[in-house]
Amino acid sequence: MKALGEERLRNKVAATKRIAEEKRGNAEVKLNEKALKTTEIADCIRRTGHVPSSFSFSFNFKLPSICW
């Protein structure tokens, strides 16, 4: 009985480790894709000297009313 409980616990730990590795791998892939896109945008800015229109800023601020 005790051995069966220990075996189940080992299986749960192994499954948890496997899931964590998968999530870690997926996060690394996303990070690499984001870094690649950022590099491409930076290269475009360097070549052309201006920010592409498809590049959107996600700043959350209000411009002063004097700008209107």
All heavy atoms as TSV, in Angstrom:
chain	resi	resn	atom	element	x	y	z
A	1	MET	N	N	0.829	-1.191	0.000
A	1	MET	CA	C	0.000	0.000	0.000
A	1	MET	C	C	0.877	1.259	0.000
A	1	MET	O	O	0.620	2.196	-0.750
A	1	MET	CB	C	-0.900	-0.039	1.246
A	1	MET	CG	C	-2.020	0.921	1.214
A	1	MET	SD	S	-3.177	0.424	-0.059
A	1	MET	CE	C	-4.588	1.249	0.466
A	2	LYS	N	N	1.884	1.242	0.846
A	2	LYS	CA	C	2.779	2.390	0.925
A	2	LYS	C	C	3.539	2.570	-0.394
A	2	LYS	O	O	3.713	3.696	-0.872
A	2	LYS	CB	C	3.760	2.201	2.082
A	2	LYS	CG	C	4.655	3.383	2.309
A	2	LYS	CD	C	5.562	3.140	3.512
A	2	LYS	CE	C	6.503	4.289	3.725
A	2	LYS	NZ	N	7.412	4.082	4.832
A	3	ALA	N	N	3.972	1.472	-0.996
A	3	ALA	CA	C	4.707	1.533	-2.256
A	3	ALA	C	C	3.823	2.090	-3.370
A	3	ALA	O	O	4.298	2.850	-4.222
A	3	ALA	CB	C	5.217	0.146	-2.640
A	4	LEU	N	N	2.555	1.733	-3.357
A	4	LEU	CA	C	1.620	2.245	-4.356
A	4	LEU	C	C	1.456	3.758	-4.221
A	4	LEU	O	O	1.464	4.487	-5.222
A	4	LEU	CB	C	0.263	1.553	-4.203
A	4	LEU	CG	C	-0.795	1.918	-5.231
A	4	LEU	CD1	C	-0.336	1.528	-6.629
A	4	LEU	CD2	C	-2.102	1.244	-4.898
A	5	GLY	N	N	1.361	4.246	-3.015
A	5	GLY	CA	C	1.250	5.686	-2.770
A	5	GLY	C	C	2.505	6.420	-3.212
A	5	GLY	O	O	2.429	7.509	-3.800
A	6	GLU	N	N	3.654	5.827	-2.940
A	6	GLU	CA	C	4.919	6.447	-3.346
A	6	GLU	C	C	5.039	6.482	-4.870
A	6	GLU	O	O	5.531	7.460	-5.438
A	6	GLU	CB	C	6.100	5.697	-2.735
A	6	GLU	CG	C	6.233	5.910	-1.238
A	6	GLU	CD	C	7.335	5.063	-0.622
A	6	GLU	OE1	O	7.905	4.192	-1.326
A	6	GLU	OE2	O	7.620	5.273	0.561
A	7	GLU	N	N	4.594	5.411	-5.509
A	7	GLU	CA	C	4.632	5.358	-6.980
A	7	GLU	C	C	3.738	6.438	-7.586
A	7	GLU	O	O	4.124	7.120	-8.532
A	7	GLU	CB	C	4.196	3.974	-7.468
A	7	GLU	CG	C	4.204	3.808	-8.970
A	7	GLU	CD	C	5.598	3.880	-9.573
A	7	GLU	OE1	O	6.578	3.561	-8.869
A	7	GLU	OE2	O	5.697	4.263	-10.749
A	8	ARG	N	N	2.540	6.613	-7.041
A	8	ARG	CA	C	1.632	7.652	-7.528
A	8	ARG	C	C	2.246	9.035	-7.337
A	8	ARG	O	O	2.137	9.899	-8.212
A	8	ARG	CB	C	0.299	7.576	-6.793
A	8	ARG	CG	C	-0.549	6.431	-7.238
A	8	ARG	CD	C	-1.880	6.443	-6.522
A	8	ARG	NE	N	-2.683	5.312	-6.921
A	8	ARG	CZ	C	-3.724	4.882	-6.255
A	8	ARG	NH1	N	-4.091	5.474	-5.127
A	8	ARG	NH2	N	-4.414	3.843	-6.686
A	9	LEU	N	N	2.881	9.242	-6.205
A	9	LEU	CA	C	3.513	10.525	-5.926
A	9	LEU	C	C	4.648	10.787	-6.916
A	9	LEU	O	O	4.784	11.900	-7.439
A	9	LEU	CB	C	4.032	10.558	-4.490
A	9	LEU	CG	C	4.654	11.877	-4.032
A	9	LEU	CD1	C	3.628	13.003	-4.104
A	9	LEU	CD2	C	5.191	11.746	-2.626
A	10	ARG	N	N	5.451	9.752	-7.196
A	10	ARG	CA	C	6.534	9.905	-8.174
A	10	ARG	C	C	5.981	10.238	-9.555
A	10	ARG	O	O	6.537	11.069	-10.277
A	10	ARG	CB	C	7.383	8.632	-8.243
A	10	ARG	CG	C	8.442	8.544	-7.166
A	10	ARG	CD	C	9.451	7.459	-7.487
A	10	ARG	NE	N	8.869	6.123	-7.432
A	10	ARG	CZ	C	8.772	5.376	-6.328
A	10	ARG	NH1	N	9.219	5.831	-5.187
A	10	ARG	NH2	N	8.227	4.176	-6.381
A	11	ASN	N	N	4.877	9.605	-9.920
A	11	ASN	CA	C	4.253	9.878	-11.219
A	11	ASN	C	C	3.746	11.324	-11.294
A	11	ASN	O	O	3.894	11.992	-12.321
A	11	ASN	CB	C	3.109	8.912	-11.488
A	11	ASN	CG	C	3.599	7.513	-11.801
A	11	ASN	OD1	O	4.752	7.310	-12.153
A	11	ASN	ND2	N	2.713	6.540	-11.647
A	12	LYS	N	N	3.153	11.808	-10.197
A	12	LYS	CA	C	2.662	13.183	-10.168
A	12	LYS	C	C	3.814	14.170	-10.286
A	12	LYS	O	O	3.726	15.159	-11.006
A	12	LYS	CB	C	1.887	13.452	-8.877
A	12	LYS	CG	C	0.483	12.955	-8.888
A	12	LYS	CD	C	-0.250	13.418	-7.642
A	12	LYS	CE	C	-1.702	13.007	-7.678
A	12	LYS	NZ	N	-2.446	13.510	-6.513
A	13	VAL	N	N	4.898	13.900	-9.584
A	13	VAL	CA	C	6.061	14.783	-9.632
A	13	VAL	C	C	6.646	14.800	-11.043
A	13	VAL	O	O	6.984	15.859	-11.580
A	13	VAL	CB	C	7.121	14.361	-8.594
A	13	VAL	CG1	C	8.431	15.090	-8.806
A	13	VAL	CG2	C	6.600	14.614	-7.187
A	14	ALA	N	N	6.743	13.622	-11.657
A	14	ALA	CA	C	7.277	13.539	-13.018
A	14	ALA	C	C	6.381	14.291	-14.002
A	14	ALA	O	O	6.879	15.008	-14.879
A	14	ALA	CB	C	7.420	12.079	-13.440
A	15	ALA	N	N	5.075	14.148	-13.854
A	15	ALA	CA	C	4.142	14.846	-14.736
A	15	ALA	C	C	4.256	16.356	-14.546
A	15	ALA	O	O	4.242	17.122	-15.524
A	15	ALA	CB	C	2.715	14.385	-14.471
A	16	THR	N	N	4.382	16.790	-13.312
A	16	THR	CA	C	4.515	18.216	-13.024
A	16	THR	C	C	5.795	18.773	-13.629
A	16	THR	O	O	5.800	19.861	-14.212
A	16	THR	CB	C	4.487	18.459	-11.503
A	16	THR	OG1	O	3.267	17.937	-10.974
A	16	THR	CG2	C	4.583	19.929	-11.180
A	17	LYS	N	N	6.878	18.031	-13.518
A	17	LYS	CA	C	8.145	18.472	-14.100
A	17	LYS	C	C	8.044	18.553	-15.621
A	17	LYS	O	O	8.550	19.494	-16.233
A	17	LYS	CB	C	9.275	17.517	-13.715
A	17	LYS	CG	C	9.744	17.689	-12.295
A	17	LYS	CD	C	10.919	16.771	-11.998
A	17	LYS	CE	C	11.395	16.954	-10.570
A	17	LYS	NZ	N	12.544	16.111	-10.256
A	18	ARG	N	N	7.379	17.575	-16.237
A	18	ARG	CA	C	7.212	17.565	-17.693
A	18	ARG	C	C	6.395	18.774	-18.152
A	18	ARG	O	O	6.763	19.462	-19.105
A	18	ARG	CB	C	6.551	16.267	-18.131
A	18	ARG	CG	C	6.496	16.096	-19.638
A	18	ARG	CD	C	5.831	14.800	-20.067
A	18	ARG	NE	N	4.423	14.756	-19.672
A	18	ARG	CZ	C	3.910	13.985	-18.722
A	18	ARG	NH1	N	4.688	13.157	-18.042
A	18	ARG	NH2	N	2.630	14.015	-18.433
A	19	ILE	N	N	5.318	19.059	-17.445
A	19	ILE	CA	C	4.468	20.203	-17.792
A	19	ILE	C	C	5.243	21.509	-17.627
A	19	ILE	O	O	5.158	22.408	-18.467
A	19	ILE	CB	C	3.183	20.210	-16.941
A	19	ILE	CG1	C	2.285	19.040	-17.348
A	19	ILE	CG2	C	2.438	21.520	-17.074
A	19	ILE	CD1	C	1.129	18.784	-16.411
A	20	ALA	N	N	6.018	21.606	-16.552
A	20	ALA	CA	C	6.818	22.815	-16.321
A	20	ALA	C	C	7.839	23.015	-17.433
A	20	ALA	O	O	8.052	24.144	-17.901
A	20	ALA	CB	C	7.508	22.735	-14.969
A	21	GLU	N	N	8.463	21.932	-17.874
A	21	GLU	CA	C	9.439	22.023	-18.970
A	21	GLU	C	C	8.768	22.485	-20.264
A	21	GLU	O	O	9.323	23.299	-21.001
A	21	GLU	CB	C	10.121	20.669	-19.196
A	21	GLU	CG	C	11.275	20.394	-18.278
A	21	GLU	CD	C	12.421	21.378	-18.474
A	21	GLU	OE1	O	12.755	21.712	-19.627
A	21	GLU	OE2	O	12.978	21.823	-17.462
A	22	GLU	N	N	7.573	21.971	-20.536
A	22	GLU	CA	C	6.846	22.378	-21.733
A	22	GLU	C	C	6.511	23.867	-21.677
A	22	GLU	O	O	6.691	24.590	-22.662
A	22	GLU	CB	C	5.566	21.564	-21.876
A	22	GLU	CG	C	5.797	20.119	-22.271
A	22	GLU	CD	C	4.515	19.303	-22.267
A	22	GLU	OE1	O	3.424	19.887	-22.064
A	22	GLU	OE2	O	4.602	18.079	-22.462
A	23	LYS	N	N	6.029	24.330	-20.534
A	23	LYS	CA	C	5.693	25.740	-20.386
A	23	LYS	C	C	6.938	26.610	-20.519
A	23	LYS	O	O	6.896	27.673	-21.139
A	23	LYS	CB	C	5.013	25.993	-19.039
A	23	LYS	CG	C	3.598	25.477	-18.986
A	23	LYS	CD	C	2.929	25.824	-17.683
A	23	LYS	CE	C	1.494	25.345	-17.657
A	23	LYS	NZ	N	0.793	25.737	-16.431
A	24	ARG	N	N	8.033	26.165	-19.938
A	24	ARG	CA	C	9.287	26.906	-20.025
A	24	ARG	C	C	9.750	27.001	-21.480
A	24	ARG	O	O	10.188	28.056	-21.947
A	24	ARG	CB	C	10.356	26.214	-19.170
A	24	ARG	CG	C	11.418	27.125	-18.651
A	24	ARG	CD	C	12.349	26.409	-17.675
A	24	ARG	NE	N	11.676	26.134	-16.414
A	24	ARG	CZ	C	11.545	24.930	-15.861
A	24	ARG	NH1	N	12.055	23.867	-16.434
A	24	ARG	NH2	N	10.919	24.781	-14.719
A	25	GLY	N	N	9.620	25.896	-22.202
A	25	GLY	CA	C	9.996	25.879	-23.618
A	25	GLY	C	C	9.130	26.805	-24.445
A	25	GLY	O	O	9.630	27.541	-25.303
A	26	ASN	N	N	7.813	26.790	-24.197
A	26	ASN	CA	C	6.896	27.672	-24.923
A	26	ASN	C	C	7.209	29.138	-24.632
A	26	ASN	O	O	7.163	29.983	-25.536
A	26	ASN	CB	C	5.442	27.367	-24.559
A	26	ASN	CG	C	4.983	26.043	-25.108
A	26	ASN	OD1	O	5.560	25.515	-26.055
A	26	ASN	ND2	N	3.944	25.480	-24.511
A	27	ALA	N	N	7.520	29.448	-23.383
A	27	ALA	CA	C	7.857	30.824	-23.020
A	27	ALA	C	C	9.139	31.263	-23.722
A	27	ALA	O	O	9.244	32.410	-24.177
A	27	ALA	CB	C	8.008	30.945	-21.505
A	28	GLU	N	N	10.099	30.375	-23.831
A	28	GLU	CA	C	11.357	30.705	-24.502
A	28	GLU	C	C	11.129	30.960	-25.990
A	28	GLU	O	O	11.692	31.891	-26.572
A	28	GLU	CB	C	12.370	29.581	-24.314
A	28	GLU	CG	C	13.751	29.915	-24.813
A	28	GLU	CD	C	14.768	28.845	-24.491
A	28	GLU	OE1	O	14.470	27.950	-23.678
A	28	GLU	OE2	O	15.860	28.911	-25.072
A	29	VAL	N	N	10.262	30.164	-26.611
A	29	VAL	CA	C	9.947	30.358	-28.022
A	29	VAL	C	C	9.290	31.723	-28.229
A	29	VAL	O	O	9.657	32.467	-29.142
A	29	VAL	CB	C	9.031	29.226	-28.544
A	29	VAL	CG1	C	8.443	29.575	-29.894
A	29	VAL	CG2	C	9.803	27.926	-28.611
A	30	LYS	N	N	8.323	32.070	-27.372
A	30	LYS	CA	C	7.660	33.367	-27.478
A	30	LYS	C	C	8.663	34.507	-27.318
A	30	LYS	O	O	8.618	35.500	-28.048
A	30	LYS	CB	C	6.583	33.513	-26.404
A	30	LYS	CG	C	5.263	32.933	-26.748
A	30	LYS	CD	C	4.258	33.273	-25.667
A	30	LYS	CE	C	2.880	32.794	-26.000
A	30	LYS	NZ	N	1.916	33.121	-24.948
A	31	LEU	N	N	9.560	34.361	-26.353
A	31	LEU	CA	C	10.560	35.394	-26.110
A	31	LEU	C	C	11.476	35.560	-27.315
A	31	LEU	O	O	11.787	36.691	-27.724
A	31	LEU	CB	C	11.377	35.038	-24.862
A	31	LEU	CG	C	12.375	36.075	-24.375
A	31	LEU	CD1	C	11.654	37.337	-23.914
A	31	LEU	CD2	C	13.192	35.505	-23.237
A	32	ASN	N	N	11.888	34.454	-27.913
A	32	ASN	CA	C	12.747	34.521	-29.095
A	32	ASN	C	C	12.027	35.170	-30.275
A	32	ASN	O	O	12.626	35.948	-31.018
A	32	ASN	CB	C	13.246	33.132	-29.476
A	32	ASN	CG	C	14.264	32.598	-28.498
A	32	ASN	OD1	O	14.888	33.348	-27.760
A	32	ASN	ND2	N	14.429	31.290	-28.475
A	33	GLU	N	N	10.739	34.852	-30.451
A	33	GLU	CA	C	9.970	35.458	-31.533
A	33	GLU	C	C	9.833	36.962	-31.334
A	33	GLU	O	O	9.962	37.750	-32.272
A	33	GLU	CB	C	8.587	34.809	-31.626
A	33	GLU	CG	C	8.613	33.400	-32.166
A	33	GLU	CD	C	7.267	32.715	-32.103
A	33	GLU	OE1	O	6.316	33.276	-31.500
A	33	GLU	OE2	O	7.149	31.610	-32.652
A	34	LYS	N	N	9.588	37.363	-30.092
A	34	LYS	CA	C	9.448	38.779	-29.788
A	34	LYS	C	C	10.781	39.507	-30.008
A	34	LYS	O	O	10.803	40.619	-30.541
A	34	LYS	CB	C	8.988	38.944	-28.337
A	34	LYS	CG	C	8.452	40.293	-28.012
A	34	LYS	CD	C	7.821	40.295	-26.635
A	34	LYS	CE	C	7.182	41.626	-26.337
A	34	LYS	NZ	N	6.555	41.656	-25.022
A	35	ALA	N	N	11.886	38.880	-29.613
A	35	ALA	CA	C	13.202	39.476	-29.815
A	35	ALA	C	C	13.505	39.612	-31.305
A	35	ALA	O	O	14.074	40.625	-31.736
A	35	ALA	CB	C	14.274	38.633	-29.124
A	36	LEU	N	N	13.136	38.619	-32.093
A	36	LEU	CA	C	13.358	38.680	-33.540
A	36	LEU	C	C	12.569	39.823	-34.163
A	36	LEU	O	O	13.094	40.585	-34.984
A	36	LEU	CB	C	12.970	37.346	-34.189
A	36	LEU	CG	C	13.120	37.268	-35.703
A	36	LEU	CD1	C	14.580	37.453	-36.103
A	36	LEU	CD2	C	12.592	35.949	-36.206
A	37	LYS	N	N	11.313	39.961	-33.768
A	37	LYS	CA	C	10.480	41.036	-34.306
A	37	LYS	C	C	11.050	42.397	-33.918
A	37	LYS	O	O	11.103	43.315	-34.747
A	37	LYS	CB	C	9.047	40.897	-33.784
A	37	LYS	CG	C	8.095	41.879	-34.399
A	37	LYS	CD	C	6.672	41.610	-33.977
A	37	LYS	CE	C	5.733	42.615	-34.619
A	37	LYS	NZ	N	4.348	42.372	-34.266
A	38	THR	N	N	11.496	42.532	-32.684
A	38	THR	CA	C	12.089	43.784	-32.229
A	38	THR	C	C	13.352	44.105	-33.021
A	38	THR	O	O	13.575	45.259	-33.415
A	38	THR	CB	C	12.406	43.713	-30.728
A	38	THR	OG1	O	11.200	43.429	-30.014
A	38	THR	CG2	C	12.998	45.004	-30.214
A	39	THR	N	N	14.157	43.097	-33.285
A	39	THR	CA	C	15.376	43.282	-34.071
A	39	THR	C	C	15.041	43.734	-35.490
A	39	THR	O	O	15.692	44.631	-36.037
A	39	THR	CB	C	16.192	41.976	-34.112
A	39	THR	OG1	O	16.489	41.581	-32.786
A	39	THR	CG2	C	17.474	42.143	-34.882
A	40	GLU	N	N	14.017	43.130	-36.077
A	40	GLU	CA	C	13.604	43.517	-37.431
A	40	GLU	C	C	13.130	44.968	-37.469
A	40	GLU	O	O	13.461	45.712	-38.390
A	40	GLU	CB	C	12.511	42.582	-37.933
A	40	GLU	CG	C	12.995	41.186	-38.230
A	40	GLU	CD	C	11.869	40.227	-38.558
A	40	GLU	OE1	O	10.683	40.617	-38.433
A	40	GLU	OE2	O	12.173	39.089	-38.932
A	41	ILE	N	N	12.367	45.373	-36.468
A	41	ILE	CA	C	11.881	46.751	-36.410
A	41	ILE	C	C	13.060	47.710	-36.233
A	41	ILE	O	O	13.125	48.758	-36.884
A	41	ILE	CB	C	10.842	46.923	-35.284
A	41	ILE	CG1	C	9.557	46.174	-35.641
A	41	ILE	CG2	C	10.539	48.398	-35.040
A	41	ILE	CD1	C	8.553	46.089	-34.527
A	42	ALA	N	N	13.996	47.355	-35.364
A	42	ALA	CA	C	15.168	48.207	-35.142
A	42	ALA	C	C	15.981	48.345	-36.426
A	42	ALA	O	O	16.444	49.445	-36.750
A	42	ALA	CB	C	16.023	47.636	-34.020
A	43	ASP	N	N	16.148	47.265	-37.165
A	43	ASP	CA	C	16.875	47.324	-38.437
A	43	ASP	C	C	16.160	48.229	-39.434
A	43	ASP	O	O	16.795	49.006	-40.157
A	43	ASP	CB	C	17.050	45.927	-39.033
A	43	ASP	CG	C	18.050	45.082	-38.260
A	43	ASP	OD1	O	18.872	45.666	-37.515
A	43	ASP	OD2	O	18.001	43.846	-38.413
A	44	CYS	N	N	14.847	48.140	-39.479
A	44	CYS	CA	C	14.058	48.984	-40.382
A	44	CYS	C	C	14.227	50.451	-40.006
A	44	CYS	O	O	14.392	51.308	-40.878
A	44	CYS	CB	C	12.592	48.575	-40.310
A	44	CYS	SG	S	11.518	49.536	-41.373
A	45	ILE	N	N	14.198	50.748	-38.716
A	45	ILE	CA	C	14.372	52.125	-38.260
A	45	ILE	C	C	15.764	52.622	-38.630
A	45	ILE	O	O	15.929	53.756	-39.083
A	45	ILE	CB	C	14.123	52.233	-36.741
A	45	ILE	CG1	C	12.647	51.976	-36.432
A	45	ILE	CG2	C	14.551	53.596	-36.217
A	45	ILE	CD1	C	12.336	51.825	-34.964
A	46	ARG	N	N	16.767	51.771	-38.469
A	46	ARG	CA	C	18.129	52.166	-38.818
A	46	ARG	C	C	18.274	52.437	-40.317
A	46	ARG	O	O	18.955	53.368	-40.728
A	46	ARG	CB	C	19.120	51.074	-38.401
A	46	ARG	CG	C	19.379	51.031	-36.930
A	46	ARG	CD	C	20.496	50.040	-36.606
A	46	ARG	NE	N	20.472	49.720	-35.186
A	46	ARG	CZ	C	19.996	48.600	-34.660
A	46	ARG	NH1	N	19.553	47.636	-35.438
A	46	ARG	NH2	N	19.990	48.408	-33.364
A	47	ARG	N	N	17.632	51.598	-41.137
A	47	ARG	CA	C	17.736	51.755	-42.591
A	47	ARG	C	C	16.999	52.987	-43.089
A	47	ARG	O	O	17.510	53.748	-43.891
A	47	ARG	CB	C	17.161	50.525	-43.308
A	47	ARG	CG	C	18.102	49.364	-43.408
A	47	ARG	CD	C	17.574	48.331	-44.403
A	47	ARG	NE	N	16.134	48.074	-44.302
A	47	ARG	CZ	C	15.563	47.176	-43.503
A	47	ARG	NH1	N	16.307	46.441	-42.707
A	47	ARG	NH2	N	14.254	46.999	-43.502
A	48	THR	N	N	15.768	53.162	-42.616
A	48	THR	CA	C	14.919	54.210	-43.168
A	48	THR	C	C	15.003	55.516	-42.388
A	48	THR	O	O	14.715	56.567	-42.926
A	48	THR	CB	C	13.447	53.764	-43.189
A	48	THR	OG1	O	13.019	53.523	-41.853
A	48	THR	CG2	C	13.277	52.525	-44.030
A	49	GLY	N	N	15.348	55.438	-41.128
A	49	GLY	CA	C	15.431	56.640	-40.308
A	49	GLY	C	C	14.117	57.050	-39.681
A	49	GLY	O	O	14.043	58.076	-39.020
A	50	HIS	N	N	13.052	56.262	-39.895
A	50	HIS	CA	C	11.783	56.577	-39.244
A	50	HIS	C	C	11.079	55.290	-38.815
A	50	HIS	O	O	11.372	54.209	-39.310
A	50	HIS	CB	C	10.880	57.413	-40.154
A	50	HIS	CG	C	10.398	56.689	-41.361
A	50	HIS	ND1	N	11.151	56.584	-42.499
A	50	HIS	CD2	C	9.240	56.028	-41.612
A	50	HIS	CE1	C	10.477	55.884	-43.408
A	50	HIS	NE2	N	9.317	55.543	-42.889
A	51	VAL	N	N	10.138	55.442	-37.916
A	51	VAL	CA	C	9.408	54.307	-37.363
A	51	VAL	C	C	8.338	53.876	-38.355
A	51	VAL	O	O	7.594	54.717	-38.863
A	51	VAL	CB	C	8.759	54.686	-36.013
A	51	VAL	CG1	C	7.979	53.517	-35.438
A	51	VAL	CG2	C	9.809	55.158	-35.031
A	52	PRO	N	N	8.246	52.582	-38.657
A	52	PRO	CA	C	7.216	52.119	-39.595
A	52	PRO	C	C	5.806	52.354	-39.047
A	52	PRO	O	O	5.591	52.331	-37.838
A	52	PRO	CB	C	7.501	50.629	-39.751
A	52	PRO	CG	C	8.452	50.263	-38.698
A	52	PRO	CD	C	9.080	51.508	-38.177
A	53	SER	N	N	4.861	52.584	-39.946
A	53	SER	CA	C	3.490	52.874	-39.516
A	53	SER	C	C	2.837	51.667	-38.854
A	53	SER	O	O	1.918	51.826	-38.059
A	53	SER	CB	C	2.646	53.317	-40.709
A	53	SER	OG	O	2.595	52.282	-41.661
A	54	SER	N	N	3.314	50.472	-39.163
A	54	SER	CA	C	2.722	49.273	-38.563
A	54	SER	C	C	3.165	49.085	-37.125
A	54	SER	O	O	2.601	48.285	-36.393
A	54	SER	CB	C	3.112	48.032	-39.362
A	54	SER	OG	O	4.513	47.857	-39.321
A	55	PHE	N	N	4.165	49.842	-36.722
A	55	PHE	CA	C	4.679	49.739	-35.357
A	55	PHE	C	C	3.805	50.585	-34.457
A	55	PHE	O	O	3.659	51.785	-34.656
A	55	PHE	CB	C	6.130	50.223	-35.300
A	55	PHE	CG	C	6.769	50.074	-33.952
A	55	PHE	CD1	C	7.098	48.829	-33.465
A	55	PHE	CD2	C	7.049	51.184	-33.179
A	55	PHE	CE1	C	7.699	48.686	-32.241
A	55	PHE	CE2	C	7.636	51.048	-31.951
A	55	PHE	CZ	C	7.968	49.797	-31.475
A	56	SER	N	N	3.193	49.976	-33.455
A	56	SER	CA	C	2.297	50.722	-32.577
A	56	SER	C	C	2.920	50.869	-31.202
A	56	SER	O	O	3.503	49.930	-30.652
A	56	SER	CB	C	0.951	50.016	-32.457
A	56	SER	OG	O	1.122	48.757	-31.867
A	57	PHE	N	N	2.800	52.055	-30.662
A	57	PHE	CA	C	3.290	52.306	-29.318
A	57	PHE	C	C	2.194	51.948	-28.334
A	57	PHE	O	O	1.027	52.228	-28.553
A	57	PHE	CB	C	3.660	53.779	-29.137
A	57	PHE	CG	C	4.880	54.176	-29.914
A	57	PHE	CD1	C	4.765	54.835	-31.118
A	57	PHE	CD2	C	6.134	53.862	-29.435
A	57	PHE	CE1	C	5.876	55.200	-31.838
A	57	PHE	CE2	C	7.255	54.218	-30.146
A	57	PHE	CZ	C	7.139	54.898	-31.343
A	58	SER	N	N	2.578	51.366	-27.230
A	58	SER	CA	C	1.581	51.017	-26.218
A	58	SER	C	C	1.780	51.863	-24.971
A	58	SER	O	O	1.703	51.381	-23.857
A	58	SER	CB	C	1.670	49.530	-25.880
A	58	SER	OG	O	2.955	49.233	-25.394
A	59	PHE	N	N	2.077	53.147	-25.194
A	59	PHE	CA	C	2.216	54.056	-24.061
A	59	PHE	C	C	0.843	54.555	-23.684
A	59	PHE	O	O	-0.005	54.800	-24.523
A	59	PHE	CB	C	3.111	55.240	-24.413
A	59	PHE	CG	C	4.514	54.849	-24.759
A	59	PHE	CD1	C	5.036	55.095	-26.007
A	59	PHE	CD2	C	5.300	54.205	-23.829
A	59	PHE	CE1	C	6.315	54.739	-26.330
A	59	PHE	CE2	C	6.586	53.837	-24.138
A	59	PHE	CZ	C	7.097	54.103	-25.388
A	60	ASN	N	N	0.655	54.750	-22.419
A	60	ASN	CA	C	-0.641	55.196	-21.947
A	60	ASN	C	C	-0.451	56.564	-21.282
A	60	ASN	O	O	-0.239	56.654	-20.090
A	60	ASN	CB	C	-1.218	54.177	-20.964
A	60	ASN	CG	C	-2.684	54.399	-20.718
A	60	ASN	OD1	O	-3.308	55.213	-21.386
A	60	ASN	ND2	N	-3.229	53.686	-19.754
A	61	PHE	N	N	-0.498	57.628	-22.093
A	61	PHE	CA	C	-0.342	58.965	-21.548
A	61	PHE	C	C	-1.176	59.937	-22.360
A	61	PHE	O	O	-1.582	59.659	-23.472
A	61	PHE	CB	C	1.130	59.388	-21.536
A	61	PHE	CG	C	1.723	59.514	-22.915
A	61	PHE	CD1	C	1.683	60.717	-23.582
A	61	PHE	CD2	C	2.336	58.431	-23.524
A	61	PHE	CE1	C	2.223	60.840	-24.840
A	61	PHE	CE2	C	2.885	58.548	-24.786
A	61	PHE	CZ	C	2.815	59.757	-25.446
A	62	LYS	N	N	-1.427	61.105	-21.784
A	62	LYS	CA	C	-2.189	62.135	-22.472
A	62	LYS	C	C	-1.255	63.252	-22.885
A	62	LYS	O	O	-0.374	63.654	-22.126
A	62	LYS	CB	C	-3.274	62.699	-21.561
A	62	LYS	CG	C	-4.395	61.742	-21.271
A	62	LYS	CD	C	-5.469	62.417	-20.467
A	62	LYS	CE	C	-6.645	61.487	-20.258
A	62	LYS	NZ	N	-7.713	62.121	-19.499
A	63	LEU	N	N	-1.455	63.740	-24.091
A	63	LEU	CA	C	-0.680	64.863	-24.557
A	63	LEU	C	C	-1.265	66.153	-23.991
A	63	LEU	O	O	-2.475	66.247	-23.786
A	63	LEU	CB	C	-0.688	64.923	-26.087
A	63	LEU	CG	C	-0.015	63.763	-26.800
A	63	LEU	CD1	C	-0.258	63.883	-28.301
A	63	LEU	CD2	C	1.473	63.741	-26.519
A	64	PRO	N	N	-0.433	67.146	-23.747
A	64	PRO	CA	C	-0.979	68.414	-23.268
A	64	PRO	C	C	-1.887	69.046	-24.313
A	64	PRO	O	O	-1.732	68.840	-25.506
A	64	PRO	CB	C	0.271	69.282	-23.038
A	64	PRO	CG	C	1.447	68.464	-23.375
A	64	PRO	CD	C	0.995	67.132	-23.848
A	65	SER	N	N	-2.830	69.847	-23.876
A	65	SER	CA	C	-3.816	70.426	-24.784
A	65	SER	C	C	-3.175	71.415	-25.748
A	65	SER	O	O	-3.752	71.749	-26.782
A	65	SER	CB	C	-4.912	71.126	-23.985
A	65	SER	OG	O	-4.350	72.152	-23.191
A	66	ILE	N	N	-1.995	71.895	-25.464
A	66	ILE	CA	C	-1.305	72.835	-26.357
A	66	ILE	C	C	-0.912	72.157	-27.662
A	66	ILE	O	O	-0.694	72.819	-28.675
A	66	ILE	CB	C	-0.081	73.439	-25.643
A	66	ILE	CG1	C	0.332	74.739	-26.322
A	66	ILE	CG2	C	1.075	72.488	-25.619
A	66	ILE	CD1	C	1.298	75.558	-25.513
A	67	CYS	N	N	-0.842	70.818	-27.680
A	67	CYS	CA	C	-0.461	70.084	-28.879
A	67	CYS	C	C	-1.589	70.019	-29.879
A	67	CYS	O	O	-1.361	69.680	-31.034
A	67	CYS	CB	C	-0.037	68.658	-28.520
A	67	CYS	SG	S	1.505	68.617	-27.588
A	68	TRP	N	N	-2.801	70.300	-29.503
A	68	TRP	CA	C	-3.936	70.172	-30.419
A	68	TRP	C	C	-4.087	71.418	-31.143
A	68	TRP	O	O	-4.536	72.186	-31.566
A	68	TRP	CB	C	-5.213	69.787	-29.669
A	68	TRP	CG	C	-5.044	68.545	-28.877
A	68	TRP	CD1	C	-4.986	68.446	-27.527
A	68	TRP	CD2	C	-4.864	67.223	-29.361
A	68	TRP	NE1	N	-4.794	67.154	-27.145
A	68	TRP	CE2	C	-4.715	66.379	-28.251
A	68	TRP	CE3	C	-4.800	66.667	-30.614
A	68	TRP	CZ2	C	-4.515	65.018	-28.356
A	68	TRP	CZ3	C	-4.598	65.307	-30.715
A	68	TRP	CH2	C	-4.466	64.508	-29.599
